[in-house]
Amino acid sequence: KSNIAVGRIVLTPHRGRAAGFVDIPLDTRHPAALAGLACIITATPGTTWAKYDSSTSIITIHVLDLADCDDLVNAIRYRYQPRLREIFE
């Protein structure tokens, strides 16, 4: 299902949404928590971990179908990150 959804996004002409890069500041610097978060982000169809700046603890991700940047940032910062911190820190 997810491959079909990504295929539709790629093959469908302009739908009012666009791909884009999003910078997300993180509170964690724990390598295992970051690795877990990278797996979660990359496993989401159409989403890829692009960069991590260790000096500022900011990740950059690429989203194929970016609807709402704030929702995405909040989901990562307040849904995934706290659970990973609880496990690894």
The 8 nearest C-alpha neighbors of each residue, nearest first, counted from 0:
[[1, 3, 2, 4, 5, 6, 44, 7],
 [0, 2, 4, 3, 5, 44, 6, 43],
 [3, 1, 5, 4, 0, 6, 44, 7],
 [2, 4, 6, 0, 1, 5, 7, 8],
 [3, 5, 1, 7, 2, 6, 0, 8],
 [4, 6, 8, 2, 7, 3, 1, 45],
 [7, 5, 3, 9, 8, 4, 10, 2],
 [8, 6, 10, 4, 5, 9, 11, 3],
 [7, 9, 5, 6, 11, 10, 4, 64],
 [8, 10, 6, 7, 11, 5, 12, 63],
 [9, 11, 7, 8, 6, 12, 5, 13],
 [10, 12, 8, 7, 9, 13, 14, 6],
 [13, 11, 14, 10, 9, 8, 7, 15],
 [12, 14, 15, 11, 16, 17, 8, 10],
 [15, 13, 16, 12, 11, 17, 8, 64],
 [14, 16, 13, 17, 66, 12, 64, 65],
 [17, 15, 14, 66, 65, 64, 18, 13],
 [16, 18, 64, 65, 19, 15, 63, 66],
 [19, 17, 63, 64, 65, 62, 16, 20],
 [18, 20, 62, 61, 65, 17, 21, 63],
 [19, 21, 61, 60, 62, 59, 22, 18],
 [20, 22, 60, 59, 23, 61, 19, 68],
 [23, 21, 59, 58, 57, 60, 24, 20],
 [22, 24, 58, 57, 72, 59, 25, 21],
 [25, 23, 57, 56, 58, 22, 26, 55],
 [26, 24, 56, 27, 57, 23, 76, 58],
 [27, 25, 28, 24, 56, 80, 76, 57],
 [28, 26, 25, 29, 84, 32, 33, 56],
 [27, 29, 30, 56, 26, 33, 32, 53],
 [28, 30, 32, 31, 27, 33, 88, 87],
 [31, 29, 33, 32, 34, 28, 27, 35],
 [32, 30, 34, 33, 29, 35, 87, 83],
 [33, 31, 35, 29, 83, 34, 30, 87],
 [34, 32, 36, 30, 31, 35, 37, 29],
 [33, 35, 31, 37, 36, 32, 30, 38],
 [36, 34, 32, 38, 37, 33, 31, 39],
 [35, 37, 33, 39, 38, 34, 40, 32],
 [36, 38, 34, 40, 35, 39, 41, 33],
 [39, 37, 35, 41, 36, 40, 42, 34],
 [40, 38, 36, 42, 37, 41, 35, 43],
 [41, 39, 37, 43, 42, 38, 36, 46],
 [40, 42, 47, 38, 43, 39, 46, 37],
 [43, 41, 39, 40, 38, 44, 46, 47],
 [42, 44, 41, 40, 46, 45, 39, 47],
 [45, 43, 46, 42, 1, 5, 2, 41],
 [44, 46, 63, 62, 5, 43, 47, 64],
 [47, 45, 62, 44, 43, 61, 41, 63],
 [48, 46, 41, 61, 60, 49, 40, 62],
 [47, 49, 60, 41, 50, 37, 59, 40],
 [48, 50, 60, 59, 47, 61, 51, 58],
 [51, 49, 59, 58, 48, 52, 60, 57],
 [50, 52, 58, 57, 53, 59, 56, 49],
 [51, 53, 57, 56, 54, 55, 58, 50],
 [52, 54, 56, 55, 51, 57, 28, 58],
 [53, 55, 52, 56, 57, 51, 28, 58],
 [54, 56, 57, 53, 52, 24, 25, 51],
 [57, 55, 53, 52, 25, 54, 24, 58],
 [58, 56, 24, 52, 23, 55, 25, 51],
 [59, 57, 51, 23, 50, 22, 52, 24],
 [58, 60, 22, 50, 49, 21, 23, 51],
 [59, 61, 48, 49, 21, 20, 47, 58],
 [60, 62, 20, 47, 46, 19, 49, 21],
 [63, 61, 46, 19, 18, 65, 64, 45],
 [62, 64, 18, 45, 65, 46, 61, 19],
 [65, 63, 18, 62, 17, 66, 16, 45],
 [66, 64, 18, 62, 17, 67, 63, 16],
 [65, 67, 16, 64, 68, 17, 70, 71],
 [68, 66, 70, 69, 65, 71, 72, 64],
 [67, 69, 71, 70, 72, 66, 65, 21],
 [70, 68, 72, 71, 67, 73, 74, 66],
 [71, 69, 73, 67, 72, 68, 74, 66],
 [70, 72, 74, 68, 69, 73, 75, 67],
 [73, 71, 69, 75, 74, 70, 23, 76],
 [72, 74, 76, 70, 71, 75, 77, 69],
 [75, 73, 78, 71, 77, 72, 76, 70],
 [74, 76, 79, 72, 73, 78, 77, 80],
 [75, 77, 73, 80, 74, 72, 78, 79],
 [76, 78, 74, 73, 75, 80, 79, 81],
 [79, 77, 74, 75, 80, 76, 81, 82],
 [80, 78, 75, 82, 81, 77, 83, 76],
 [79, 81, 83, 76, 82, 75, 84, 78],
 [82, 80, 84, 83, 79, 85, 77, 78],
 [83, 81, 85, 84, 80, 79, 86, 78],
 [82, 84, 86, 80, 32, 85, 81, 87],
 [83, 85, 81, 88, 87, 82, 86, 80],
 [84, 86, 82, 83, 87, 88, 81, 80],
 [85, 87, 83, 84, 88, 82, 32, 81],
 [86, 88, 84, 85, 32, 83, 31, 29],
 [87, 84, 85, 86, 29, 32, 83, 27]]
